[in-house]
Amino acid sequence: MENFPPHDPNAPFSFPKEEEKVLEYWNSINAFQTSITQSKIELEAGQRKRWNFYDGPPFATGLPHYGHLLMGTVKQDVLDMGIPKYNAECRAIVMRYSKEWRATIERMGRWIDFDNDYKTLNVSYMESIWWVFKQLWEKDQVYRASRVMPYSTTCTTPLSNFEAGSDYRDVNDPAVTVSFPLLDDPTTCLLAWTTTPWTLPSNLAVCVHPELTYIKIFDEQHQKNFIICEKLLGTLYKDPKKAKFKKVVTDTYVTSDSGTGIVHQAPAFGAEDHEVCKRHGIVPADVIPPCPIDDGGRFTSEVPDFQGQHVKEADPHITKFLKQKGRVIVQSQIKHSYPFCWRSGTPLIYRAIPAWFVRVQPVIDQLVENNRQTRWVPAAVGENRFQNWLANARDWNISRNRYWGTPLPIWVSDDYEEQICVGSIEELNALSGCGILKDLHRESVDKILIPSRMGKGMLKRVDEVFDCWFESGSMPYAQVHYPFENKEAFESAFPAQFIAEGMDQTRGWFYTLLVLSTHLFQKAPWQNLIVCGLVLAEDGKKMSKSLKNYPNPNVILDLYGADPLRLFLINSPVVRGENLRFREAGVKEVVSRVMLPWLNSYRFFLGQVALLKKVSGIDFEYDPKAKLSENVMDRWVLARCQGLIKYVRAEMEAYRLYTVVPQMLDLVDELTNWYIRFNRRRLKGENGAEDAVVALNTLFETLFTLCRTLSSFTPFLTENIYQGLRSFFPKGNQDLGCGDDLRSVHFLRFPEVRAEYFDPVIVRQVKHMQTVINLGRTIRERKTISLKTPLKELVVFHTDPEYHEDVKKLQNYVEDELNSRGGLGRLGSSTEKDLAKVKRGLESTTSDQLKSYIETSKMTIEGIEIGLGDLTVSRYVDKEASSSDDSPSAPAYENNTDEDVVILLDCKLRPELESEGFARELMNRIQRLRKKAGAVQTDDLDVYYSFSEDSSPEANQFFESVLATQGEVLCRVLRKVPEPDSLRDSSKPVLAQELQERWGDQKVTLTLVRV
């Protein structure tokens, strides 16, 4: 499809189907690659600057949706499959989902070079990860240690602290107080409180605070002495017997805020427990403490009573067991916030396990400073949330006990005394003689051995693979295979000008990018960062495929199209870093309030061009160098376009997307509801063909500007409209100032500001006119008076004479739009006479005093100094004063104000204006009938009327008198006054015939006949 299908302005328009036509057209002209080639040519010619941004690797284990990925995991048993088969299946999943990601992203109108994308499974990517790690290794920023870490029993791997912090949920857990008998006195027990009964089989000690007071009490029910923190005694007993107790092991992490003030110590499952037990010699520093669970979180044979049970499932069974032993003193439940695995959605546990760490704490100050050198949008997220996270960062556990992923390039002796880190494929070959590998996954490297240099036999690779966040944090380097290839290209484009992700990445990708870049290059890897909020389901909960609490994105695309979805998202709080509850109704609203009016303005343009051709024989052609129009509305809309271009440039350079879209949508609204509405007669040629061409050129210029300015936000509709506008480009090689390749709107340069179109005075005048008209419309709505009904007088009050002059210069537009007659002859000009009393206890204040306060922000009332902001002056007109004359000809004023200007509108219905209002209603009904019949603007139709038998003679007579007196008004729109049905040629086919209902006493049938 080398040529885009012509637009039929009379055919139904389906946004999704039209978008598919655009996609087909882009493919036919190879649009994306053409734009890349064009950018490179302009870069080499010095016509544009290099702009680099990073796109983080998605987790290709699920399909994309509005805010995050739908996670999927491989459920097969790795041990049964074997690592090679397992990894082959993982690779197949990545490639399968990669295709589905491509389809969805391309359908959204995003241009990405999928044919040359990077994947973390590529050998070039993995080798660069090895290089990154080797740099840290050589700087002594890597170490191995046994730590208690967040652990996913579902994924059978430890997680980093920032991963554990990414998904906290409120849960109900058991809360039990358990007794621990003293060895030398079994009748005396320590009481400890825990929410994890499953850790009790691994208990090695109890800990108390060295400075808290503990008491020994006798419990009559249990016939035992209990020891508890004195401050917390009230949680168990109302009237205890007090005594002092000697310390056991101590640490200040014990608090008196909850529990018993005594903490049982399970060093295999608590970070503080581990540290306390090491410090007191209960467990050796370099030995993993007793841990009677397997990698899946199930008890081993070391705990025979609960062997095979998952720790969380064993909680009630352990509690019951201890209760039978008389060890449970209090049993209840507690609701608290608990970490969940961000991959599997299951509760985490904390478990002691050996792991490899990257040092973060030594570079915290540099991380904070590097972040300060970047721009965050919104700024508060970077300055507060992220900065606080950095300031409290801990060393990063970068190893995972998994099978799929980049293997850690560490070869060790059995006793770990000899360790070698490999930084490249070539280095591995040199050390082992394995040859040049084509893949670096575990099945390719696990069997490779490196001879020891210390006489320790053969070194073996450690079992772990890299944390996926280490892989994604390495993407600036790994995506271009740095430093093995593209060294100069990378270094000239680093850091990136821009990155963007969701709020959750403050503890994910943003963090790991910064940590690695700071270690490697001592600077941040980005200059500008947009952080988005989270897209939630409509009920405010996290989107969940299993809960089905959000509509399928592909269904939304099929129903409404990508453009409405894009506009809905980018014009929402989510781009300001706030959360968004996704509503399908919101997307539908974008279609009705933005997309359709914009499309209809373009279709209206096409209709008027066709009408110009039919009536005047003129083929319209856009003139980019046309003389500046003298028409006020032409100059206004062109000035508004220039203001938008200037504003968008400034805001986009500051990466404030959330301020841009509202301004764009305002211009779309002003084009459809102000410019076209106010210039409909000119565009239809009622002022002559020459003026129609001028107006059409202005409308074309505005549509053309909107297409280029909005093309990044609504890529499909702008392309569709642009392709139609192309047919009106001037013939020959006239330079349009937007580029040489005109085949796509996305090949064009962003519009330049045309200084000659700027006119702040006219923009101000029209703004004042709009205010007066909107106030008048509100009065009509309030009084339920149709705009088709003429009213006699409009009065405007304002303290600034310039405001009055602005409105007077556009008086014709005001009168036409508000359908008011009699002019603005009583235009108010002074506060003293026209502004009414100010209430709220200030009735005695004069207008002069108020006027002085408005000008100086100072006033004295009964000796009290009133300053700026102390008063809000509300302007209105006293209804009694404005309508004191009750004679038949007296006006019936209604007033309205926006706290700046006050207007009066005479709402009395007058017989002398009734026929004009009736003529407007007749034209409206005929136009609706034409539309219902499928007639287009260029169709010549005759209109005939006939009265029903029960129609009153008075109503019939009034109808015909309107035709006689309002003929000129009717001809402007209908081009011919309706005639009696008796004059209709019965041989001509009837296009439409309809009895007009709900029209007062009128009972008339209108008939349309094609000429």
N, C-alpha and C positions, 0 to 999 in steps of 0.2 A: 504494500500500500504506500507507494511513493507520494501520492497526493491525498491529503486529508479529505474525507467525505464532506461535501457541502452541507451547510447547516440549513435545515428547513424550519423556519421560525413558527410554522403553523403545526408542526408535528409534535406529538407528546415527547417529553424529554425525560429520560431515565438517567439519573446521574451515574449509577453503577455501570449501565451498558455503555454510556458515552465514554466513561473512563476506560473501559476495555478497548474501545476504538482508539483512544489515545495511546494506550500501551502498545497496541498493534502498530500504530504509526511510528512510535519511538523505535520499535524494533526494526521497522522497515528502513529507517534512515540511520540506524546504529547510533542513536542519539547520545547515549552516555559516552561512548568512546570518541565520538565526534567532539563533544564538549571538552573531554580530556585533552585531545589533540589541539583543539583551539586554545585551551589554557596554556599549554606548553609553548605554542607559537608566540602567544602574547607575552609569556614570561621571558622568552629568549629575546623578544623585541623590546623589552623594558616597559611594556604597556601594563603590566600587572606585577604585584609582588607575590613571592611564594607564601602560601598559607598552609600550615600543616596542622592536622588535628588527629587525635588518637581515638579509635573506636575499640573499646574493650572487648575481649573475646566472650561471646555468650556461652553459657553452659549448654552445649548442644545435646542435651539429654531430654529435651521436651520442646513443645511448640511455643512460639512467642505469643504473649497476649498483652493487654493494655499496659500493665505496669511491671510485670516480672515474668519469670519463666515457669512454666508448668513442669515441675521436676518429675523425672522418670528415672528409675534405677534398674539395673540388671538384677534379676531375682535368682538366677541360677547359682547353684553352689559352686564356688570357685574351686574347691578342692576336688569335686567330682569332674569338673570340666578340664582342669589344668590351666596354668597361666597362659600358654599360647592360644588355646581355644577361647578362653575368656577374653583376652585382649583382642582377638580377631572379632569377637562379637561386639565388644565396645567400639572398635573401629567402624564396624558396620552401622551401629546405632548413630554414631557421630555423622557419618556420611548420609544416612537416611534423613536425619533431622536437618542436616545442612541444606538438603534440597527443599525441605518444607519451609525452612526459614527463608530461603531465597524466594520462594513463591509468594510468601506473605509480605515480605519486605518490598519486593518489586511491586506487588499489588497496592501497597501504600504509597507508591510514587517516590520511593527513596532510591536514588541511583548509587549503587555500590558495585565495585569491580569484583564480583563473585568468582570470575574466572581466574583472578590473580589474588584471591584472598589468602590470609594466613590462617593456619590451624595449629593449635598447640601440639597436635600429634605429628606434625611434619618434622622430619629429621633435622632440617635446618633450624627450625624453631627450638627444638630440644637441645641442639648443640650450643646455641647462644645462651640458653639457660645454664648449661654447664659452665660456660665462660663467666657468666655473672656470678655464679656460686664460687668459682675458683678465685675471682677477685676478692670476694669477702673472706674466703679461706686464707688467702695470702696476707690479708690485713689483720688476721687473728680475730675476726668478727664472727667465727663459727665455733660452737662447742657442743659437746654431748653431755647430757646430765639426766639424772632420774628425777622427775618432777611429777607432782600431782597436777594433772591437767584435765580439762573438759574432755570427756570421752563419749563417743557415740557407740552404743552397743549394737545398733542396727548396721552401721557402716563399719564396725569393728576397727575404729581408728581414733587417735586423739585429734582434737581440734585446737586451734589457736584461741587465745582469750577473746580476740575481736570477733571470731566466728561464733563463739559461745554467747557473746553479747548481742548478737544480731536478731535473736528470736526468743524473747522472754514471754511467758504466758502465765496467767493466773490459774493456779491449780489448787485442789484440796489434797493435802497430804496428812498422814497420821502424825500425831504429836503425842509422844508417850514419855512419861517420867519413869525411869528404871532405877532399881536399887543395885548398888555394887558393894557386897559385904567385904569388910576388912578381914585380911587373912588372920590377924592375931585376935580378932573379936568378931565372929560371924553375926553376933546380934546387933552390931553397929554397921550401918550402911551409908555409903555416899549416894546421893540422889542426882542423877544427870538426866537432862531433857534432850530429846532428839526427834527430828522429823524424818530420819532415815533409819528405821529399825534394822534394815538389811545390813547396815555397817556394824552392828553390835557383835556378830560372830568374829569380827576382826579386831575387836577392841584390845588395846595393850595397856592402857593407863587412863587416868582421869586427870583433868587439869583444873586448877583453881587460880583465882587472881591473887597476887601476893599482897594486895593492900585492902581487899574487901574483908568484911567481918562475917565469919561463918558460925553457925550455932548447931548444937547437938540437942535434939528433942526426942522425947519418947512418944511413940505412936501406939495408943492403946489397942487400936484395931488390929495392927500387924504385930504387936508385942515386940517391937524393935526400935532401936535408936536410929534416927535419920539425921544426916548432916546436910545442911543446906545453907545457902547465902542468907544472912539475916534479913537483908532488904527484900528478898523474894519470898520470905516465909509466908506472907499473906496469901500467896497463890495456892498454898496447900492447907494452911491452918489459920483459924481465927484467934486462938488463945494458946500459943505454944509455951513450952518450958524452955528457957534459954540457957545455953552454955557455950563456951569457947571451943574451937576445934583447931587442931594443928594442920599446917599446909601439907599437900601431897606434892605433885609437880606443878610448877607455876608458870604463868605467862599473862601478860597484860592484855592479850586479845580476848580473854574471858570478860564478859560484860555482865552487868546487873540489870540489863534492860528486859530480859525475858528468861524463861526457863528456870533453872535453880541456882545459877552462878557456878555450876560445875559442868564441865564439858568432857564427855567421854572421848577418848583418843583412838581413832582408827587411822593410823598414818598412811595406809594404802589408799585412803579415800578422802583425805582432806589436806589441803595445802598447809594450813596452820598446824594441824595435827602432826603432819610430817616434820615440819620445822621444829616443833616443840619436842617431839620424840627424839629427833637427831641431837638436839642441843642437850638433852638430859641423858643421852646414851642408851635410850631404849631400843633404837634401831641404828645400825651403822650408816654413816653418811653415804657410802658408795654401794649400798645393797638395797634392792627393792624390798620393802617391808612385806609381811605376810599378806597375800592377796588371793583369797580362796575363790576367785571367780575366773571363768575363761574369757576369751576375747568377745564372746557374744553376751557377756553380762550374766551368765548362769553359774550357780554355785557348783564347785567341783566336789570331789570325794572328800576333801578336807572338812566339809560341812555336810556330813551324811544325812542329817535330818531334812535338809532342803536341797539335796543334790539335784541338779538339772533344772531347778526353778530359776527364772529370771529374777534379778534382785528386786525390781519394783513389784513383781507379782508375789514375791516372798514376804513382803512387809506384813500383811495381816497374819500369815502363818507364824512368823517369828514372834509377833506380838502375842498371839494366842499361846504359843509355847512358853514364853516368859511369864505370862499371866498364870498359867498352870503351875509354874515353879514359884509363884508368889513374888516375882521380881517386878511386876508392873504396878506402880503405885497410883498413877493417874493415866487415863487413856482418853484422848480426844482427837479432834481434827483441827487443822489450821489452813487457812487460805492465804497463799503467798505467791510471789512471782518466782518462776522457775525457768531455767534455760532449756531450750529444746534444740535438737539438731536441725540446722537450717536446710539440710538435704532431705532427711527422712521424715522430719516432723515428729520424732519420738523424743521422750525426755532424755537428757544427758545425765551422766553420772560423773563424778570426779574420781580419777584413778591414777595411782603412781605407775609411771611407765618411762622407760628410757627413751629419749628423743634428742633430735638435733635442733639447736637454737641459733638464731642470728641475734647478735647483740643490738639492742635498740636503745637501752637506757643511756649508754655513753654519748649518743648523738641526739638526745632529746632537745637540747638547746639549739642545735643546728636545724633540726626538723622544724622547730617553732619559728626560727628566723627565716628559713627558706619559704615556709608557708606564708609568712607576712609579706613576702615579695610578690605574691600572686594576687590576682583579683578573683574574688568569689561573688557569684550572683545567685541568691542574695548574700550580701556581705556578712550578715550576722551569723550565718552557718559556719563560714570559715573563721571568723573572728572569735566566736564563742564555742560552739559545739565541737568543731574539729580541733581548734586550738587547745581546748580542755582535754580532749582525748589524747593529743600528742603529749601534753604536759605530764600525763599519768601513764604513758605507754610502758609496757613491760617487754622483756625480751621475747622474740617471736619464735614459736615452735613451727619449724618449716618442714618437718618430716611427717609422713603418714604411712600407716601400716596397711597399704593397699597394693593393688596389682596393676591397675591402669593409671598411667601418668608418667611423667619424666622421672626415671630412677635417679636417686642421689648418686653422684659420681665419686663415691668414697669407697676405697678398698682398704680392708683392715686385716690385721692378724687376729688369731683366735682370742688373744688376751687384750686386744684393742690398743696395745702399746705402740704398734706401728700403723700409721694411717697415711694414705696417699689420696689426694684429691686430683681428679682428672678434669682438665678444662676444655678438651676437644677430642674429636674422633682421631685425629692424627696423633695426639699425645697418647691416647689409649693404645693405638696400634704400636707406637714406639715402646711402650712399657710392657705390652703383653704379646705382641706379634699376632694379634687377632685379625689383621687385615683392615681394610677400609669398610666400615659398617654402613649399610644402607638404612638401618633402623636402630633406634636406641631404646626401645621398650624392653621390659624385663626379660622377655623370652629371648632377646638378642644379646643381652649383656650379663645376665645372672651367672652364666657358666664360664665367663671369661675370668681367668686367674692372672695375677701379677706376681712375679717372683719377688720374694722379700729381699730387701737390702740389708736386713739385720739378722739373717739366718733363721727366720721364723717360718720357713716353708713358703707356701703359696698364700697370697692375700686374696680374700674373697670380698665381693661387693656386699655392702650392708643391704638389708632387706627393704628398707623404706623407699618410698617415692616422694617427690616434692608435693607440698601443699599446693593445691590448684591456685591459691592466691599468689604464691611465688611465681607460678607460671604466668598469670595475668599481669602481675606487677613487672614482669620482664618484657612485656610486649613492645615497648618502644625500640628495644634492641633486637629482640628475637624475630619480630615480623620482617626485618630486613636482613637477618642473618649477620648482624653486627657482632664482632668486628671482622668476621671472615669474608664478608662482602659488603659493598655499599658503604664503606667507611666514611668517605668524604661526603656522600649524600646525606647520611644520617647526621653527622656532626654539624653540617650546615643548616639542618632543619630542626635541631634540638635546642631548647625544649619546644614542645608543641604550642601553637598559639591558643589552642582550645581543646577542652574535653568536657563531656557532660554525662552525668549518670544520676541515679536516684539517691535520695537521702541516706539509704542504707549503706551506700558505698563510702560514707565517711569512715566506717570501720572496716571497709573492704578494699576495693580497688584504689580509691584515692589514697588510702593509707599505705598500701604496699607499693604503689608507684613512687610515693614520696620517700619511703624508707630506702628502697633500692637506689633511687636516683641520688639521694643524699650520700649514701655510702660510696657510690661509684663516681659521681661527678660533682658532689658538694653543692648541688642546686636542685630546685624543684623541676619536675619534668613537664610542667604546664605553665602558661602565663595567665590564661583566663579559664575559669571553670563555672559552668552552670550546674547547679544542683537542683534537682526536681524533687517534689514531694512524692509520696507514695499514692498510687492509684488503688483505691480500695473498692470493694463491692458496694452496691447501693445501700446496704444495711450497715456500712461502716466497718465491716469485718474484712480481714485479708481475703483476697480472691482465692478461691479454692475450687479446683476442678471436681474434687469428690463431692463438695457441697453444692456444686452447680449454682453458685450464688452470683454469677455474672453471665451476660450473654456472650456466646461464642463470637470472637472478633470477625471470623469469616462471615458469619450471619449478618453482623452489622455492616460489613463491607458490601455484602450482596443486597442489603435493603436500602442503604443510604449512600454508599460510596465512601471512598477514602478521604476526599476533601472535607466533608462535614465532620468526620471523625478527627482529622488533623486539626481543624479549626477549633473544635470543641475542647480538645486536649490542650492546645497551645494558648488558648484564651481562658484557661482555668487557673485556679490557685496553685495547681501542681507546678507550674513553671516559676512560681515565687517561693518554692521550697515548702509549700503547704500540702496537706493531703487532700485528695479529691475522691469523693464518692461518685463512682461512675454511674451515670444515668443514661439509659438509652433515649429517654425523652429529651435529654439535653442535646444529643446528636440530631434528633428529629427537629428540634427547635432551630438549630443552625440552618437546616435546609429551608425552613419556612421563613425565617427572619433575615437570612443573609444570602444564601445561595440562589433561591428563586427570585428575589428582587433584583439581584445582580444580573442573573440570566435574562430576566424580563427587560431590563434596561437595554441589554444588547439586542434582544429581539425587537424591541421598540425601534431601535436605531435601524435595523434591517428593514422594518416595515416602512419607516419614513423615507429611506433611500429608494425603496420600490415605488412609493407614492410620488416622490419627486420625478422619477423616470416616467411614470405614467402621465402625470399632470403636465409636466414641463418638458419632458423629453431629455432631461439632463442625466447623464451618467455621473454619479458622485465619485470624486477622487480626492483622497486625503492630500491636503497641502500643508506640509510641515513648516513652510516658511510664510504662511498666510499672515496678512496684516492683522495686528491685534484688534479684535472686535471692540466696538464701542458699546456693545450691550453690557449692562451692569452684571447680569447673571452669568454671561459668558466669562467676563473678566474675573468674577468671583470664583467660579468653579476651577478656572485655570490657576488662579492664585492659591486656592486650597490644595490643588495638586502639587504645586511647588512647595508649599508648606509641609505637606506629607513627605515628599521626597527628602527634604532637608531634615525633618524630624527622624525619619526612619534611618537615614545614614548615621546621624549622631547617636541614636539609641542602640543601633546594631553594633556600632564601634565600641559601645560600652557593654555589649552583650545583655542588654535589658530587653529580652523578647517580650516580656509580659506587658511592657508599656507600648509596644508597637502595634499589636493586633487591634486593640480598641480604637486607635487612631485610624487605622485602615478601614475598620468597619464603620466608623463615623462617616468617612468619605463615601463609602458605598451607599450608606443611608442618605447622605445629602445629595448624591447623584440621583437616586431614584425618587426620593420624596420631596426634594426641593428643586433641583435644577430641571429635571425632566417635567415635573408637575407644573412648574412655573413657565416653561418654554414650550409646552405642548403645541400651542397654536403656531408659534414660529416654526417649529420643526415640521409641522404639517403643511407649511407653506402658506398660511393665511396672511402673512405679511409680504408675500412675494417670494419668488424662487431664489432671488439673490440672497435675501436674509435667511432663507431656509438652508442654503449651502453654508453660510457662515455658522449657523447654529449646529448643523450636522458636523462641520469640521471641529467645532468645540467639543461636541459629544464624542466624536471619534478620538480626539486627543485625550479626553478624560478616560475613556475605556482603555485606550492603548497604554496610558500611564498606569492605570490600575493593574493591567495584566502584567506589566514588567515589575511593578512594585510588589505585587502579591504572588508572583510566580513561585516563590519558595514556600509559601504557606498553603496555597491551593494549586498545586502543579497541574491538575487535570482540567479544571474549568478555565483557568487562564490560558492553557494551551488550546482548548476548544474555541474559546472566544477569539483568541489571537489568530487562529487559522482562518476564521471568517473575516477578520479585519484585514488580513493580508491581501485579499482580493481587491481592496480599495487603495492599496499602496500606489503611489504615482508610477506611471510607466517610465521605462528607461532606467538610468543608473543614478537617480537622485539619491544623495546620501541622507539617510534618516537619522544618522547620529547614534545608532545603537548597535552597530556591528555589520559585518559583511555577509554572514550566513544567516539568512532570514527564515530558514525552514522551521525553526522552533523558537518559541518564546524563551526557552531556556538557553538558547545560543546568544541571546541579546545581552548587552551590558545593562547594568542597573541605570535607570534614567538620571541624567544630570539635571541640576537645578537650572531653570531658565530665568535669569534675573528679570528679564523684561516682563514676565508674567506676575511677578510679585506686586501686590497692591494691598497693603495693610489697611488703607482707608476703606476700600470697598469691602474687605473681609469684616471690618468692624461694623460698617453700615448694615450688611446683610445679617450679621449676628443680632444686632438690635431689632431689625425687622423680624427675624425668626422668633425672638422673645415675645414681641407684641402679638404676632400671629398665634403662637402657642397659647398665650394667655387668653386670646379671643376664642380659640378652639375649645379650650376648657370651659369657658362660659357657655358656649353653645351646647356642649355635652351635658353640662350641669342643668341647663334649661330644656334639654331634649329638643333643640331646634336644629333641623338639618341644615347643612351648608348650602343646600340648594335654595333655601328660603332667604331672600334678601332682607337685610336689616338696614335701618336708616343711617345710624351714626356711630362712629367710634371716636372716643376721646382718649388721648394719651397724656399722662402726667409724668414729668421727670424734672429734677432740679438742674440738670445740665442742659443748657441750650444746644450743645452739640448733639446730644441724643435726639432732641426734637428734629434737628436738621437732617440727621441720618434717616429717621423714619419718614420725614416728609419727602425726601428724594426718592424713596421707594414706595411712595403712597399708593401708586397704582397696583403694585403687587399685593400690598396689605389689603386694599379694598377688594381686589379680585379673589384673594384666597379666603377672606372672611365674609365675602359677599355682602359688604356694607356699602351703603350709599350716603351721599351728603358730605363726604370728605372728612378731613381732620381739622376742621375750622376752629374748634375750641381746644386746641392743643395747649395743655397746661404748662406754665413756665415758672411758677414760683411756689415755694414751699408754704409761704404764709397763707395763701388763699386756698390752695388745692390739696394740701396734705392734711389728713384728718387728725383727730386727737390720738395721742399715744396713751395706751392704757397701762395697766399693772401699777396702779398707785401714783402715776405721774400725770393725772388729768389736768392739773393746773399748769403744766409746763407749756410754754408757748412754742409756736412753730419756729419763731426766730431763735429761741434757745436750742431747739433741736437741730436747726440748720447749722448753728454755730458749733454744736457738738459734733455733727457729722464732719465738719471741715477741720476742727481743731482737736477732736477727741478729748475736750475738756468742758466741764460744766459744773456749776455749784447749785445744789438743791438744798435749801434750808441749812446752809452752812457746811454741807458735806461735799467734798471734792469728788467728782465723778470723772474717772479717767478712761483710757483706751480699754475696751473689752468689758467695761462695767455695765454697759447698756447694749441691748439689741433693739434697734429702731425698726419697727414694723410699719410699713406704709399701707394705707388703705383709704378708701373714700367712704364717708358717712352716707349710708344708703338713703336715709331720710333727707339729708341735705341735697343729695344729687337728684332726688325724684319728688320734690315737694309739690310740684305742679301736677294736679290731678285732672286737668282738662283732657278732652278726647285726643287732642293732638300732642299732648305732653309725652316726652320720652319716658321709657321704663328702663332705667339704667341698671345694669348688673356690673359689679366691679371685680377685678382680679389683680393680683400682684405677685411678683417674685421677690419681694423685699427690696427691690431696686426701682422698678418702674411700675406705675399703676395705670390700668386702663379701665375705661367705662365703655360698655357696649349697650346701645339702645336695643332692647330685646322685644319691643312692642311690634306685633305683626300688623302690617299696614296694607290695606286693600290695593293701593296704587303699585305695590311691589309684588302682589300675589301672582300676577300673570307671568312675570319674569321667573319666579320660582317654579311655577307650573311648567314653563318651557324647559327649564333645566331638568326637571323630573322626567318629562317626555323624552328628551334626548337620552337620558340615562337608561330609560326602559328600552328604547330602540337599540342602543348600543349593546345592551345585555342580550336582546333577542338576536342581534347579528352574531354575537359570540356563540350563543347557543346553537345557531344554525351552521356554525363552522365557517362563516364568511371571514375573509381576510380584508385588510385595510384597503387594498386596491380594487376590491369588488365594488362595482357600481350597482346599487340596489335602489329600487323605488319603494316608498313606504305608503301604504293605504290604510285607512281607518274606517271602521263601521261601528255604529252604536247598537247596543242591545235593545230589545224591545222594551225592557223595563227601566231603561236609563231615563232619567228625568230630563225634560226639555231645558231646564236651567243649566244642568251640567253639560248638556250637549252644546248649548249656546256658548257657554264659557270656554269650552274646548276649542271651538272654531274661532272665537274671538282671540284666543292666544295665538292660533296659527296666523291670524291676520295681523296682529300687532307685534309679534315676536319673530316674524319671518326672517329678518336679518340675522338674529341670534341663531335660529335653527339652521339656516343655510351655512353658517360658518362650520358647523359640525356635520350636518347631514347632506350638505350640498344641494338639497332640494326640500321644499316644505311638503309634509305629508298631504296626500289628496284623498277625497272620499273614495270608498271602495267601489262605488258605482262607476268610476272612471277607469277602473282596472281592466286591462285587456285579458280576458279569460283564457286566451290561447297561450299565454305565457305561464310557464310553470311557477308554482308558489314555492318559495324557498323555506318560508316559515310563517306560521299563523298562530296567534296566541291571544286569548282573552286576558286583559290586564286586571289583576286582582289586587285587593288591599290598596285601593287608590281613592279613598274617600267615596264620593257619590258617583265617580266616573265608572261607567261600564262600557268599555270600548275594546274592540278587537283590532290588533295591529297585524298587518300582513306585509311580508317582504317578498318582492319579486325582482329577479335578476334582470337588469336592463339588456 
